[in-house]
Amino acid sequence: MSNDVYIVGIDMIRFGRFDGAKPETLAAQAALMALDDCGKSIGDIQAIYAGTCNGTMMGQRMLHYI
């Protein structure tokens, strides 16, 4: 069993104000852009580990949009 971790794609949304946008939709957009950067799709992912922010389950809500 290997414990190697590889980062194969990165991206981010621009800094700024996004009136009316939910944080989880912005996070989902950035995650999908990172997948696109490495030529992968959500179907290529075997596991996703998502954290939380102030008890809001942000990671889980972001994954709902993906």
Secondary structure, 3 states (H helix, E strand, C coil): CCCCCCCCCCCCCCCCCCCCCCHHHHHHHHHHHHHHHCCCCHHHCCCCCCCCCCCCCHHHHHHHHC
